Amino acid sequence: MPVHDSETHDQELLQLKQAAWQDVLELFDGDEAVARDWMGRPRPFLGNVAPEHLLQTHEDILRLRRFVQQIQLGIVP
């Protein structure tokens, strides 16, 4: 992969991570301590994986964001 493509991919991944973090912060009304705690604990609806482990790939970040949206909509307990 050319360096430019790698840099673009890294920037896109960083932006997605930031958006996911904002989603989680909003879920907890901006309480960063609670959001970090939530991110670090395994979640049954994520296959007993801690949300922070879903920040590695584009697909996993989108999965995390969908999960947060479901919680916001009351679809997931």
mmCIF file of the N, C-alpha and C atoms, coordinates in Angstrom:
data_MODEL
# 
_entry.id   MODEL 
# 
loop_
_atom_site.group_PDB 
_atom_site.id 
_atom_site.type_symbol 
_atom_site.label_atom_id 
_atom_site.label_alt_id 
_atom_site.label_comp_id 
_atom_site.label_asym_id 
_atom_site.label_entity_id 
_atom_site.label_seq_id 
_atom_site.pdbx_PDB_ins_code 
_atom_site.Cartn_x 
_atom_site.Cartn_y 
_atom_site.Cartn_z 
_atom_site.occupancy 
_atom_site.B_iso_or_equiv 
_atom_site.pdbx_formal_charge 
_atom_site.auth_seq_id 
_atom_site.auth_comp_id 
_atom_site.auth_asym_id 
_atom_site.auth_atom_id 
_atom_site.pdbx_PDB_model_num 
ATOM 1   N N  . MET A 1 1  ? 0.860   -1.177  0.000  1.00 0.00 ? 1  MET A N  1 
ATOM 2   C CA . MET A 1 1  ? 0.000   0.000   0.000  1.00 0.00 ? 1  MET A CA 1 
ATOM 3   C C  . MET A 1 1  ? 0.906   1.239   0.000  1.00 0.00 ? 1  MET A C  1 
ATOM 4   N N  . PRO A 1 2  ? 0.687   2.161   -0.920 1.00 0.00 ? 2  PRO A N  1 
ATOM 5   C CA . PRO A 1 2  ? 1.497   3.380   -0.939 1.00 0.00 ? 2  PRO A CA 1 
ATOM 6   C C  . PRO A 1 2  ? 1.348   4.153   0.370  1.00 0.00 ? 2  PRO A C  1 
ATOM 7   N N  . VAL A 1 3  ? 2.378   4.917   0.702  1.00 0.00 ? 3  VAL A N  1 
ATOM 8   C CA . VAL A 1 3  ? 2.400   5.668   1.953  1.00 0.00 ? 3  VAL A CA 1 
ATOM 9   C C  . VAL A 1 3  ? 1.192   6.595   2.046  1.00 0.00 ? 3  VAL A C  1 
ATOM 10  N N  . HIS A 1 4  ? 0.857   7.283   0.961  1.00 0.00 ? 4  HIS A N  1 
ATOM 11  C CA . HIS A 1 4  ? -0.272  8.216   0.979  1.00 0.00 ? 4  HIS A CA 1 
ATOM 12  C C  . HIS A 1 4  ? -1.566  7.500   1.350  1.00 0.00 ? 4  HIS A C  1 
ATOM 13  N N  . ASP A 1 5  ? -1.801  6.345   0.742  1.00 0.00 ? 5  ASP A N  1 
ATOM 14  C CA . ASP A 1 5  ? -3.010  5.584   1.052  1.00 0.00 ? 5  ASP A CA 1 
ATOM 15  C C  . ASP A 1 5  ? -3.037  5.164   2.510  1.00 0.00 ? 5  ASP A C  1 
ATOM 16  N N  . SER A 1 6  ? -1.888  4.792   3.035  1.00 0.00 ? 6  SER A N  1 
ATOM 17  C CA . SER A 1 6  ? -1.788  4.392   4.434  1.00 0.00 ? 6  SER A CA 1 
ATOM 18  C C  . SER A 1 6  ? -2.099  5.573   5.353  1.00 0.00 ? 6  SER A C  1 
ATOM 19  N N  . GLU A 1 7  ? -1.581  6.743   5.008  1.00 0.00 ? 7  GLU A N  1 
ATOM 20  C CA . GLU A 1 7  ? -1.839  7.942   5.806  1.00 0.00 ? 7  GLU A CA 1 
ATOM 21  C C  . GLU A 1 7  ? -3.316  8.315   5.763  1.00 0.00 ? 7  GLU A C  1 
ATOM 22  N N  . THR A 1 8  ? -3.933  8.204   4.610  1.00 0.00 ? 8  THR A N  1 
ATOM 23  C CA . THR A 1 8  ? -5.357  8.503   4.461  1.00 0.00 ? 8  THR A CA 1 
ATOM 24  C C  . THR A 1 8  ? -6.184  7.525   5.291  1.00 0.00 ? 8  THR A C  1 
ATOM 25  N N  . HIS A 1 9  ? -5.836  6.246   5.214  1.00 0.00 ? 9  HIS A N  1 
ATOM 26  C CA . HIS A 1 9  ? -6.540  5.224   5.984  1.00 0.00 ? 9  HIS A CA 1 
ATOM 27  C C  . HIS A 1 9  ? -6.399  5.497   7.476  1.00 0.00 ? 9  HIS A C  1 
ATOM 28  N N  . ASP A 1 10 ? -5.190  5.831   7.923  1.00 0.00 ? 10 ASP A N  1 
ATOM 29  C CA . ASP A 1 10 ? -4.960  6.122   9.342  1.00 0.00 ? 10 ASP A CA 1 
ATOM 30  C C  . ASP A 1 10 ? -5.775  7.327   9.796  1.00 0.00 ? 10 ASP A C  1 
ATOM 31  N N  . GLN A 1 11 ? -5.853  8.355   8.952  1.00 0.00 ? 11 GLN A N  1 
ATOM 32  C CA . GLN A 1 11 ? -6.625  9.556   9.292  1.00 0.00 ? 11 GLN A CA 1 
ATOM 33  C C  . GLN A 1 11 ? -8.118  9.232   9.381  1.00 0.00 ? 11 GLN A C  1 
ATOM 34  N N  . GLU A 1 12 ? -8.608  8.432   8.446  1.00 0.00 ? 12 GLU A N  1 
ATOM 35  C CA . GLU A 1 12 ? -10.020 8.038   8.474  1.00 0.00 ? 12 GLU A CA 1 
ATOM 36  C C  . GLU A 1 12 ? -10.326 7.222   9.726  1.00 0.00 ? 12 GLU A C  1 
ATOM 37  N N  . LEU A 1 13 ? -9.419  6.314   10.082 1.00 0.00 ? 13 LEU A N  1 
ATOM 38  C CA . LEU A 1 13 ? -9.608  5.497   11.276 1.00 0.00 ? 13 LEU A CA 1 
ATOM 39  C C  . LEU A 1 13 ? -9.611  6.370   12.528 1.00 0.00 ? 13 LEU A C  1 
ATOM 40  N N  . LEU A 1 14 ? -8.721  7.337   12.584 1.00 0.00 ? 14 LEU A N  1 
ATOM 41  C CA . LEU A 1 14 ? -8.673  8.262   13.717 1.00 0.00 ? 14 LEU A CA 1 
ATOM 42  C C  . LEU A 1 14 ? -9.972  9.055   13.830 1.00 0.00 ? 14 LEU A C  1 
ATOM 43  N N  . GLN A 1 15 ? -10.486 9.524   12.706 1.00 0.00 ? 15 GLN A N  1 
ATOM 44  C CA . GLN A 1 15 ? -11.748 10.269  12.725 1.00 0.00 ? 15 GLN A CA 1 
ATOM 45  C C  . GLN A 1 15 ? -12.907 9.399   13.192 1.00 0.00 ? 15 GLN A C  1 
ATOM 46  N N  . LEU A 1 16 ? -12.930 8.146   12.758 1.00 0.00 ? 16 LEU A N  1 
ATOM 47  C CA . LEU A 1 16 ? -13.976 7.228   13.200 1.00 0.00 ? 16 LEU A CA 1 
ATOM 48  C C  . LEU A 1 16 ? -13.874 6.962   14.708 1.00 0.00 ? 16 LEU A C  1 
ATOM 49  N N  . LYS A 1 17 ? -12.647 6.789   15.196 1.00 0.00 ? 17 LYS A N  1 
ATOM 50  C CA . LYS A 1 17 ? -12.443 6.574   16.639 1.00 0.00 ? 17 LYS A CA 1 
ATOM 51  C C  . LYS A 1 17 ? -12.949 7.767   17.432 1.00 0.00 ? 17 LYS A C  1 
ATOM 52  N N  . GLN A 1 18 ? -12.638 8.962   16.953 1.00 0.00 ? 18 GLN A N  1 
ATOM 53  C CA . GLN A 1 18 ? -13.083 10.176  17.641 1.00 0.00 ? 18 GLN A CA 1 
ATOM 54  C C  . GLN A 1 18 ? -14.611 10.273  17.630 1.00 0.00 ? 18 GLN A C  1 
ATOM 55  N N  . ALA A 1 19 ? -15.222 9.928   16.523 1.00 0.00 ? 19 ALA A N  1 
ATOM 56  C CA . ALA A 1 19 ? -16.683 9.972   16.436 1.00 0.00 ? 19 ALA A CA 1 
ATOM 57  C C  . ALA A 1 19 ? -17.303 8.941   17.383 1.00 0.00 ? 19 ALA A C  1 
ATOM 58  N N  . ALA A 1 20 ? -16.697 7.757   17.463 1.00 0.00 ? 20 ALA A N  1 
ATOM 59  C CA . ALA A 1 20 ? -17.208 6.720   18.368 1.00 0.00 ? 20 ALA A CA 1 
ATOM 60  C C  . ALA A 1 20 ? -17.091 7.189   19.814 1.00 0.00 ? 20 ALA A C  1 
ATOM 61  N N  . TRP A 1 21 ? -15.964 7.806   20.156 1.00 0.00 ? 21 TRP A N  1 
ATOM 62  C CA . TRP A 1 21 ? -15.780 8.317   21.518 1.00 0.00 ? 21 TRP A CA 1 
ATOM 63  C C  . TRP A 1 21 ? -16.825 9.388   21.825 1.00 0.00 ? 21 TRP A C  1 
ATOM 64  N N  . GLN A 1 22 ? -17.109 10.263  20.880 1.00 0.00 ? 22 GLN A N  1 
ATOM 65  C CA . GLN A 1 22 ? -18.134 11.284  21.085 1.00 0.00 ? 22 GLN A CA 1 
ATOM 66  C C  . GLN A 1 22 ? -19.506 10.646  21.303 1.00 0.00 ? 22 GLN A C  1 
ATOM 67  N N  . ASP A 1 23 ? -19.789 9.589   20.555 1.00 0.00 ? 23 ASP A N  1 
ATOM 68  C CA . ASP A 1 23 ? -21.051 8.866   20.736 1.00 0.00 ? 23 ASP A CA 1 
ATOM 69  C C  . ASP A 1 23 ? -21.159 8.333   22.162 1.00 0.00 ? 23 ASP A C  1 
ATOM 70  N N  . VAL A 1 24 ? -20.072 7.734   22.640 1.00 0.00 ? 24 VAL A N  1 
ATOM 71  C CA . VAL A 1 24 ? -20.077 7.161   23.992 1.00 0.00 ? 24 VAL A CA 1 
ATOM 72  C C  . VAL A 1 24 ? -20.205 8.268   25.032 1.00 0.00 ? 24 VAL A C  1 
ATOM 73  N N  . LEU A 1 25 ? -19.482 9.362   24.841 1.00 0.00 ? 25 LEU A N  1 
ATOM 74  C CA . LEU A 1 25 ? -19.591 10.490  25.777 1.00 0.00 ? 25 LEU A CA 1 
ATOM 75  C C  . LEU A 1 25 ? -21.021 11.018  25.840 1.00 0.00 ? 25 LEU A C  1 
ATOM 76  N N  . GLU A 1 26 ? -21.656 11.146  24.696 1.00 0.00 ? 26 GLU A N  1 
ATOM 77  C CA . GLU A 1 26 ? -23.050 11.609  24.657 1.00 0.00 ? 26 GLU A CA 1 
ATOM 78  C C  . GLU A 1 26 ? -23.970 10.643  25.388 1.00 0.00 ? 26 GLU A C  1 
ATOM 79  N N  . LEU A 1 27 ? -23.682 9.344   25.247 1.00 0.00 ? 27 LEU A N  1 
ATOM 80  C CA . LEU A 1 27 ? -24.486 8.322   25.916 1.00 0.00 ? 27 LEU A CA 1 
ATOM 81  C C  . LEU A 1 27 ? -24.489 8.545   27.430 1.00 0.00 ? 27 LEU A C  1 
ATOM 82  N N  . PHE A 1 28 ? -23.354 9.039   27.948 1.00 0.00 ? 28 PHE A N  1 
ATOM 83  C CA . PHE A 1 28 ? -23.210 9.246   29.389 1.00 0.00 ? 28 PHE A CA 1 
ATOM 84  C C  . PHE A 1 28 ? -23.199 10.733  29.755 1.00 0.00 ? 28 PHE A C  1 
ATOM 85  N N  . ASP A 1 29 ? -23.873 11.530  28.950 1.00 0.00 ? 29 ASP A N  1 
ATOM 86  C CA . ASP A 1 29 ? -24.032 12.963  29.204 1.00 0.00 ? 29 ASP A CA 1 
ATOM 87  C C  . ASP A 1 29 ? -22.712 13.670  29.484 1.00 0.00 ? 29 ASP A C  1 
ATOM 88  N N  . GLY A 1 30 ? -21.671 13.271  28.776 1.00 0.00 ? 30 GLY A N  1 
ATOM 89  C CA . GLY A 1 30 ? -20.380 13.944  28.885 1.00 0.00 ? 30 GLY A CA 1 
ATOM 90  C C  . GLY A 1 30 ? -19.531 13.522  30.065 1.00 0.00 ? 30 GLY A C  1 
ATOM 91  N N  . ASP A 1 31 ? -19.976 12.540  30.841 1.00 0.00 ? 31 ASP A N  1 
ATOM 92  C CA . ASP A 1 31 ? -19.210 12.081  31.999 1.00 0.00 ? 31 ASP A CA 1 
ATOM 93  C C  . ASP A 1 31 ? -18.094 11.149  31.519 1.00 0.00 ? 31 ASP A C  1 
ATOM 94  N N  . GLU A 1 32 ? -16.893 11.710  31.397 1.00 0.00 ? 32 GLU A N  1 
ATOM 95  C CA . GLU A 1 32 ? -15.767 10.979  30.833 1.00 0.00 ? 32 GLU A CA 1 
ATOM 96  C C  . GLU A 1 32 ? -15.365 9.772   31.678 1.00 0.00 ? 32 GLU A C  1 
ATOM 97  N N  . ALA A 1 33 ? -15.408 9.896   32.997 1.00 0.00 ? 33 ALA A N  1 
ATOM 98  C CA . ALA A 1 33 ? -15.030 8.780   33.871 1.00 0.00 ? 33 ALA A CA 1 
ATOM 99  C C  . ALA A 1 33 ? -15.973 7.590   33.671 1.00 0.00 ? 33 ALA A C  1 
ATOM 100 N N  . VAL A 1 34 ? -17.255 7.859   33.620 1.00 0.00 ? 34 VAL A N  1 
ATOM 101 C CA . VAL A 1 34 ? -18.238 6.786   33.422 1.00 0.00 ? 34 VAL A CA 1 
ATOM 102 C C  . VAL A 1 34 ? -18.079 6.192   32.021 1.00 0.00 ? 34 VAL A C  1 
ATOM 103 N N  . ALA A 1 35 ? -17.847 7.040   31.035 1.00 0.00 ? 35 ALA A N  1 
ATOM 104 C CA . ALA A 1 35 ? -17.676 6.563   29.663 1.00 0.00 ? 35 ALA A CA 1 
ATOM 105 C C  . ALA A 1 35 ? -16.444 5.659   29.551 1.00 0.00 ? 35 ALA A C  1 
ATOM 106 N N  . ARG A 1 36 ? -15.347 6.056   30.163 1.00 0.00 ? 36 ARG A N  1 
ATOM 107 C CA . ARG A 1 36 ? -14.128 5.226   30.130 1.00 0.00 ? 36 ARG A CA 1 
ATOM 108 C C  . ARG A 1 36 ? -14.350 3.892   30.834 1.00 0.00 ? 36 ARG A C  1 
ATOM 109 N N  . ASP A 1 37 ? -15.048 3.938   31.971 1.00 0.00 ? 37 ASP A N  1 
ATOM 110 C CA . ASP A 1 37 ? -15.347 2.700   32.685 1.00 0.00 ? 37 ASP A CA 1 
ATOM 111 C C  . ASP A 1 37 ? -16.199 1.781   31.805 1.00 0.00 ? 37 ASP A C  1 
ATOM 112 N N  . TRP A 1 38 ? -17.221 2.332   31.166 1.00 0.00 ? 38 TRP A N  1 
ATOM 113 C CA . TRP A 1 38 ? -18.097 1.556   30.293 1.00 0.00 ? 38 TRP A CA 1 
ATOM 114 C C  . TRP A 1 38 ? -17.299 0.948   29.139 1.00 0.00 ? 38 TRP A C  1 
ATOM 115 N N  . MET A 1 39 ? -16.392 1.729   28.569 1.00 0.00 ? 39 MET A N  1 
ATOM 116 C CA . MET A 1 39 ? -15.588 1.256   27.438 1.00 0.00 ? 39 MET A CA 1 
ATOM 117 C C  . MET A 1 39 ? -14.677 0.095   27.832 1.00 0.00 ? 39 MET A C  1 
ATOM 118 N N  . GLY A 1 40 ? -14.289 0.029   29.095 1.00 0.00 ? 40 GLY A N  1 
ATOM 119 C CA . GLY A 1 40 ? -13.340 -0.981  29.534 1.00 0.00 ? 40 GLY A CA 1 
ATOM 120 C C  . GLY A 1 40 ? -13.941 -2.281  30.025 1.00 0.00 ? 40 GLY A C  1 
ATOM 121 N N  . ARG A 1 41 ? -15.254 -2.348  30.094 1.00 0.00 ? 41 ARG A N  1 
ATOM 122 C CA . ARG A 1 41 ? -15.902 -3.566  30.613 1.00 0.00 ? 41 ARG A CA 1 
ATOM 123 C C  . ARG A 1 41 ? -16.538 -4.379  29.487 1.00 0.00 ? 41 ARG A C  1 
ATOM 124 N N  . PRO A 1 42 ? -16.344 -5.699  29.538 1.00 0.00 ? 42 PRO A N  1 
ATOM 125 C CA . PRO A 1 42 ? -16.963 -6.553  28.506 1.00 0.00 ? 42 PRO A CA 1 
ATOM 126 C C  . PRO A 1 42 ? -18.480 -6.390  28.473 1.00 0.00 ? 42 PRO A C  1 
ATOM 127 N N  . ARG A 1 43 ? -19.028 -6.406  27.289 1.00 0.00 ? 43 ARG A N  1 
ATOM 128 C CA . ARG A 1 43 ? -20.466 -6.237  27.072 1.00 0.00 ? 43 ARG A CA 1 
ATOM 129 C C  . ARG A 1 43 ? -21.037 -7.494  26.424 1.00 0.00 ? 43 ARG A C  1 
ATOM 130 N N  . PRO A 1 44 ? -22.033 -8.125  27.052 1.00 0.00 ? 44 PRO A N  1 
ATOM 131 C CA . PRO A 1 44 ? -22.622 -9.349  26.491 1.00 0.00 ? 44 PRO A CA 1 
ATOM 132 C C  . PRO A 1 44 ? -23.096 -9.185  25.046 1.00 0.00 ? 44 PRO A C  1 
ATOM 133 N N  . PHE A 1 45 ? -23.705 -8.043  24.726 1.00 0.00 ? 45 PHE A N  1 
ATOM 134 C CA . PHE A 1 45 ? -24.227 -7.845  23.377 1.00 0.00 ? 45 PHE A CA 1 
ATOM 135 C C  . PHE A 1 45 ? -23.127 -7.628  22.339 1.00 0.00 ? 45 PHE A C  1 
ATOM 136 N N  . LEU A 1 46 ? -21.893 -7.514  22.815 1.00 0.00 ? 46 LEU A N  1 
ATOM 137 C CA . LEU A 1 46 ? -20.746 -7.404  21.904 1.00 0.00 ? 46 LEU A CA 1 
ATOM 138 C C  . LEU A 1 46 ? -19.905 -8.680  21.967 1.00 0.00 ? 46 LEU A C  1 
ATOM 139 N N  . GLY A 1 47 ? -20.512 -9.769  22.412 1.00 0.00 ? 47 GLY A N  1 
ATOM 140 C CA . GLY A 1 47 ? -19.788 -11.027 22.509 1.00 0.00 ? 47 GLY A CA 1 
ATOM 141 C C  . GLY A 1 47 ? -18.825 -11.057 23.679 1.00 0.00 ? 47 GLY A C  1 
ATOM 142 N N  . ASN A 1 48 ? -19.188 -10.363 24.758 1.00 0.00 ? 48 ASN A N  1 
ATOM 143 C CA . ASN A 1 48 ? -18.354 -10.244 25.956 1.00 0.00 ? 48 ASN A CA 1 
ATOM 144 C C  . ASN A 1 48 ? -16.997 -9.616  25.663 1.00 0.00 ? 48 ASN A C  1 
ATOM 145 N N  . VAL A 1 49 ? -16.993 -8.688  24.739 1.00 0.00 ? 49 VAL A N  1 
ATOM 146 C CA . VAL A 1 49 ? -15.802 -7.918  24.394 1.00 0.00 ? 49 VAL A CA 1 
ATOM 147 C C  . VAL A 1 49 ? -15.987 -6.510  24.942 1.00 0.00 ? 49 VAL A C  1 
ATOM 148 N N  . ALA A 1 50 ? -14.923 -5.951  25.502 1.00 0.00 ? 50 ALA A N  1 
ATOM 149 C CA . ALA A 1 50 ? -14.981 -4.563  25.960 1.00 0.00 ? 50 ALA A CA 1 
ATOM 150 C C  . ALA A 1 50 ? -15.029 -3.646  24.738 1.00 0.00 ? 50 ALA A C  1 
ATOM 151 N N  . PRO A 1 51 ? -15.879 -2.636  24.759 1.00 0.00 ? 51 PRO A N  1 
ATOM 152 C CA . PRO A 1 51 ? -15.983 -1.723  23.618 1.00 0.00 ? 51 PRO A CA 1 
ATOM 153 C C  . PRO A 1 51 ? -14.643 -1.123  23.189 1.00 0.00 ? 51 PRO A C  1 
ATOM 154 N N  . GLU A 1 52 ? -13.737 -0.877  24.138 1.00 0.00 ? 52 GLU A N  1 
ATOM 155 C CA . GLU A 1 52 ? -12.451 -0.285  23.757 1.00 0.00 ? 52 GLU A CA 1 
ATOM 156 C C  . GLU A 1 52 ? -11.661 -1.186  22.806 1.00 0.00 ? 52 GLU A C  1 
ATOM 157 N N  . HIS A 1 53 ? -11.971 -2.475  22.794 1.00 0.00 ? 53 HIS A N  1 
ATOM 158 C CA . HIS A 1 53 ? -11.282 -3.395  21.888 1.00 0.00 ? 53 HIS A CA 1 
ATOM 159 C C  . HIS A 1 53 ? -11.850 -3.342  20.474 1.00 0.00 ? 53 HIS A C  1 
ATOM 160 N N  . LEU A 1 54 ? -12.921 -2.593  20.304 1.00 0.00 ? 54 LEU A N  1 
ATOM 161 C CA . LEU A 1 54 ? -13.534 -2.459  18.983 1.00 0.00 ? 54 LEU A CA 1 
ATOM 162 C C  . LEU A 1 54 ? -13.078 -1.187  18.273 1.00 0.00 ? 54 LEU A C  1 
ATOM 163 N N  . LEU A 1 55 ? -11.947 -0.657  18.686 1.00 0.00 ? 55 LEU A N  1 
ATOM 164 C CA . LEU A 1 55 ? -11.447 0.578   18.078 1.00 0.00 ? 55 LEU A CA 1 
ATOM 165 C C  . LEU A 1 55 ? -10.244 0.333   17.164 1.00 0.00 ? 55 LEU A C  1 
ATOM 166 N N  . GLN A 1 56 ? -10.150 -0.888  16.653 1.00 0.00 ? 56 GLN A N  1 
ATOM 167 C CA . GLN A 1 56 ? -8.977  -1.240  15.853 1.00 0.00 ? 56 GLN A CA 1 
ATOM 168 C C  . GLN A 1 56 ? -9.216  -1.209  14.345 1.00 0.00 ? 56 GLN A C  1 
ATOM 169 N N  . THR A 1 57 ? -10.436 -1.545  13.936 1.00 0.00 ? 57 THR A N  1 
ATOM 170 C CA . THR A 1 57 ? -10.727 -1.599  12.500 1.00 0.00 ? 57 THR A CA 1 
ATOM 171 C C  . THR A 1 57 ? -11.964 -0.766  12.183 1.00 0.00 ? 57 THR A C  1 
ATOM 172 N N  . HIS A 1 58 ? -12.068 -0.386  10.946 1.00 0.00 ? 58 HIS A N  1 
ATOM 173 C CA . HIS A 1 58 ? -13.208 0.384   10.458 1.00 0.00 ? 58 HIS A CA 1 
ATOM 174 C C  . HIS A 1 58 ? -14.515 -0.341  10.784 1.00 0.00 ? 58 HIS A C  1 
ATOM 175 N N  . GLU A 1 59 ? -14.555 -1.632  10.485 1.00 0.00 ? 59 GLU A N  1 
ATOM 176 C CA . GLU A 1 59 ? -15.777 -2.412  10.682 1.00 0.00 ? 59 GLU A CA 1 
ATOM 177 C C  . GLU A 1 59 ? -16.157 -2.492  12.160 1.00 0.00 ? 59 GLU A C  1 
ATOM 178 N N  . ASP A 1 60 ? -15.167 -2.717  13.026 1.00 0.00 ? 60 ASP A N  1 
ATOM 179 C CA . ASP A 1 60 ? -15.459 -2.820  14.458 1.00 0.00 ? 60 ASP A CA 1 
ATOM 180 C C  . ASP A 1 60 ? -15.907 -1.489  15.046 1.00 0.00 ? 60 ASP A C  1 
ATOM 181 N N  . ILE A 1 61 ? -15.330 -0.405  14.573 1.00 0.00 ? 61 ILE A N  1 
ATOM 182 C CA . ILE A 1 61 ? -15.742 0.914   15.065 1.00 0.00 ? 61 ILE A CA 1 
ATOM 183 C C  . ILE A 1 61 ? -17.193 1.177   14.661 1.00 0.00 ? 61 ILE A C  1 
ATOM 184 N N  . LEU A 1 62 ? -17.545 0.837   13.439 1.00 0.00 ? 62 LEU A N  1 
ATOM 185 C CA . LEU A 1 62 ? -18.933 1.007   13.000 1.00 0.00 ? 62 LEU A CA 1 
ATOM 186 C C  . LEU A 1 62 ? -19.865 0.115   13.816 1.00 0.00 ? 62 LEU A C  1 
ATOM 187 N N  . ARG A 1 63 ? -19.408 -1.080  14.149 1.00 0.00 ? 63 ARG A N  1 
ATOM 188 C CA . ARG A 1 63 ? -20.198 -1.986  15.001 1.00 0.00 ? 63 ARG A CA 1 
ATOM 189 C C  . ARG A 1 63 ? -20.439 -1.356  16.371 1.00 0.00 ? 63 ARG A C  1 
ATOM 190 N N  . LEU A 1 64 ? -19.397 -0.767  16.951 1.00 0.00 ? 64 LEU A N  1 
ATOM 191 C CA . LEU A 1 64 ? -19.519 -0.098  18.248 1.00 0.00 ? 64 LEU A CA 1 
ATOM 192 C C  . LEU A 1 64 ? -20.495 1.071   18.155 1.00 0.00 ? 64 LEU A C  1 
ATOM 193 N N  . ARG A 1 65 ? -20.389 1.859   17.115 1.00 0.00 ? 65 ARG A N  1 
ATOM 194 C CA . ARG A 1 65 ? -21.279 3.009   16.964 1.00 0.00 ? 65 ARG A CA 1 
ATOM 195 C C  . ARG A 1 65 ? -22.733 2.573   16.814 1.00 0.00 ? 65 ARG A C  1 
ATOM 196 N N  . ARG A 1 66 ? -22.981 1.484   16.078 1.00 0.00 ? 66 ARG A N  1 
ATOM 197 C CA . ARG A 1 66 ? -24.347 0.957   15.958 1.00 0.00 ? 66 ARG A CA 1 
ATOM 198 C C  . ARG A 1 66 ? -24.856 0.494   17.317 1.00 0.00 ? 66 ARG A C  1 
ATOM 199 N N  . PHE A 1 67 ? -24.007 -0.148  18.089 1.00 0.00 ? 67 PHE A N  1 
ATOM 200 C CA . PHE A 1 67 ? -24.382 -0.620  19.418 1.00 0.00 ? 67 PHE A CA 1 
ATOM 201 C C  . PHE A 1 67 ? -24.783 0.558   20.306 1.00 0.00 ? 67 PHE A C  1 
ATOM 202 N N  . VAL A 1 68 ? -23.995 1.615   20.294 1.00 0.00 ? 68 VAL A N  1 
ATOM 203 C CA . VAL A 1 68 ? -24.307 2.812   21.090 1.00 0.00 ? 68 VAL A CA 1 
ATOM 204 C C  . VAL A 1 68 ? -25.631 3.411   20.622 1.00 0.00 ? 68 VAL A C  1 
ATOM 205 N N  . GLN A 1 69 ? -25.845 3.480   19.327 1.00 0.00 ? 69 GLN A N  1 
ATOM 206 C CA . GLN A 1 69 ? -27.104 4.011   18.800 1.00 0.00 ? 69 GLN A CA 1 
ATOM 207 C C  . GLN A 1 69 ? -28.283 3.163   19.257 1.00 0.00 ? 69 GLN A C  1 
ATOM 208 N N  . GLN A 1 70 ? -28.104 1.849   19.292 1.00 0.00 ? 70 GLN A N  1 
ATOM 209 C CA . GLN A 1 70 ? -29.175 0.975   19.756 1.00 0.00 ? 70 GLN A CA 1 
ATOM 210 C C  . GLN A 1 70 ? -29.500 1.251   21.218 1.00 0.00 ? 70 GLN A C  1 
ATOM 211 N N  . ILE A 1 71 ? -28.477 1.465   22.023 1.00 0.00 ? 71 ILE A N  1 
ATOM 212 C CA . ILE A 1 71 ? -28.700 1.790   23.434 1.00 0.00 ? 71 ILE A CA 1 
ATOM 213 C C  . ILE A 1 71 ? -29.470 3.109   23.541 1.00 0.00 ? 71 ILE A C  1 
ATOM 214 N N  . GLN A 1 72 ? -29.064 4.099   22.762 1.00 0.00 ? 72 GLN A N  1 
ATOM 215 C CA . GLN A 1 72 ? -29.734 5.393   22.796 1.00 0.00 ? 72 GLN A CA 1 
ATOM 216 C C  . GLN A 1 72 ? -31.196 5.281   22.399 1.00 0.00 ? 72 GLN A C  1 
ATOM 217 N N  . LEU A 1 73 ? -31.503 4.352   21.503 1.00 0.00 ? 73 LEU A N  1 
ATOM 218 C CA . LEU A 1 73 ? -32.871 4.167   21.042 1.00 0.00 ? 73 LEU A CA 1 
ATOM 219 C C  . LEU A 1 73 ? -33.667 3.219   21.930 1.00 0.00 ? 73 LEU A C  1 
ATOM 220 N N  . GLY A 1 74 ? -33.006 2.638   22.941 1.00 0.00 ? 74 GLY A N  1 
ATOM 221 C CA . GLY A 1 74 ? -33.680 1.728   23.846 1.00 0.00 ? 74 GLY A CA 1 
ATOM 222 C C  . GLY A 1 74 ? -33.848 0.332   23.294 1.00 0.00 ? 74 GLY A C  1 
ATOM 223 N N  . ILE A 1 75 ? -33.092 -0.020  22.265 1.00 0.00 ? 75 ILE A N  1 
ATOM 224 C CA . ILE A 1 75 ? -33.203 -1.327  21.643 1.00 0.00 ? 75 ILE A CA 1 
ATOM 225 C C  . ILE A 1 75 ? -32.404 -2.379  22.416 1.00 0.00 ? 75 ILE A C  1 
ATOM 226 N N  . VAL A 1 76 ? -31.297 -1.961  23.031 1.00 0.00 ? 76 VAL A N  1 
ATOM 227 C CA . VAL A 1 76 ? -30.435 -2.863  23.781 1.00 0.00 ? 76 VAL A CA 1 
ATOM 228 C C  . VAL A 1 76 ? -30.430 -2.426  25.236 1.00 0.00 ? 76 VAL A C  1 
ATOM 229 N N  . PRO A 1 77 ? -30.611 -3.365  26.165 1.00 0.00 ? 77 PRO A N  1 
ATOM 230 C CA . PRO A 1 77 ? -30.615 -2.982  27.594 1.00 0.00 ? 77 PRO A CA 1 
ATOM 231 C C  . PRO A 1 77 ? -29.247 -2.522  28.066 1.00 0.00 ? 77 PRO A C  1 
# 
